[in-house]
Amino acid sequence: MHATTDRTAHGDAPALAVRALSSREAEVMTLIAAGHTNGQIAASLVLTEKTVKNHVNRLYAKLGAGSRADAIARWTAGHGGRA
């Protein structure tokens, strides 16, 4: 495969993953990227902390992230470097 084609295909992956998030997941991810804890997110969105944890686990899976920092990096990359 040509190097340019390969980069383009892989370069679109973060943006595609970000677009796969539901509106609530995107809202949670925005708060994660802003540095909020699960407890703070729960209070802000009037959710239980368990619900936030469920959203976070789904976010990790959809973004292919292994940690909070990795999820933030992938989220930022999917937004063209903006969180």
Secondary structure as the mmCIF struct_conf table of DSSP 4:
data_model
#
loop_
_struct_conf.conf_type_id
_struct_conf.id
_struct_conf.beg_label_comp_id
_struct_conf.beg_label_asym_id
_struct_conf.beg_label_seq_id
_struct_conf.end_label_comp_id
_struct_conf.end_label_asym_id
_struct_conf.end_label_seq_id
HELX_RH_AL_P HELX_RH_AL_P1 ALA A 3 GLY A 11
TURN_TY1_P TURN_TY1_P1 ASP A 12 ASP A 12
HELX_RH_AL_P HELX_RH_AL_P2 ALA A 13 ARG A 19
TURN_TY1_P TURN_TY1_P2 ALA A 20 ALA A 20
BEND BEND1 LEU A 21 LEU A 21
HELX_RH_AL_P HELX_RH_AL_P3 SER A 23 ALA A 33
TURN_TY1_P TURN_TY1_P3 ALA A 34 GLY A 35
HELX_RH_AL_P HELX_RH_AL_P4 ASN A 38 LEU A 45
TURN_TY1_P TURN_TY1_P4 VAL A 46 VAL A 46
HELX_RH_AL_P HELX_RH_AL_P5 GLU A 49 LEU A 63
TURN_TY1_P TURN_TY1_P5 GLY A 64 GLY A 64
BEND BEND2 GLY A 66 SER A 67
HELX_RH_AL_P HELX_RH_AL_P6 ARG A 68 GLY A 78
TURN_TY1_P TURN_TY1_P6 HIS A 79 GLY A 81
#
